[in-house]
């Protein structure tokens, strides 16, 4: 695996090392996990913003709910 160096404050380096040690992970493994979480957080935040915009448009929100209901009826685990 290729690696690179990134600059962080000594206090941040120490915090990462402590957290990694508690979790049984190396600092690079911890950084990978944290980067993945940050990307997932951004994705969820974006989806929440999009749904909020959709909710503010009554026609679009009604259309979304109608389409969701149609899809739910085709699902094997749909409420009956």
N, C-alpha and C positions, 0 to 999 in steps of 0.2 A: 504494500500500500504506500502510495506516495504521500508525503507530508509537506507542510510548509510552516513557516513561523508567523504568528500574529502577535501584535503588541497589545498587551493589557497592563493595567496597573498592577503592581505587586500584590495589593490587597485582593484584587479580583482573582489573580492567579492562585493565591492562597485559599480563597473561598472555593474556587472550582476544585482544587485538590482535596479539600476537606469533604465537600459534597460527594465527589467521586469515590473517595475512600469509604465513606459511609455506605455508599451504594455498591461497592465492590466493582467500580468501573475506573478505567483510566480517564485522564482529563480529555483526551481526544474523543473517547466514546461518549463522555458526558456532553461535550460540545456538540457532537452529532445529534444526540437526543434533544438538547435544548434548541438547536436549529430546526429540527423537525417539528417540535412543539410550536415554535414561533411561526413557522409556515402554516401549520394547522390552525393556529389562533387567527392568523390573518385571513385564511379561507373562511372560517366560521364568521368572523366579523363582517367580511364582505357579503356573505350570504344573508346575514341578519340585516345589513343595510339594504340589500336588494328586496328582501321581503317587506321591510318597512316602507320602502317606496311603493311597492305593489299594494300594500294595505291602504296607502293614502289615495289611491285611485280606485274609487268604488267599482267602476265597471271592470277594470282589470282584475281586481280582487275577486269579484263575483265569478268572472270567467275562470280564474284559477281554481276556485272552490268547486265549480261545476266540473271542470276537467279532472280534478283530484277525485271527486265522487265517482266519475265514470271509471277511472283506473282502479279505484277501490273495489268496484263491483266485479271487475275482471280478475281480481286477485283471489287465490284460493283461501287466503286467511282473512278475507274481508268480513267485517261484522255483518251479521245477517239480521 
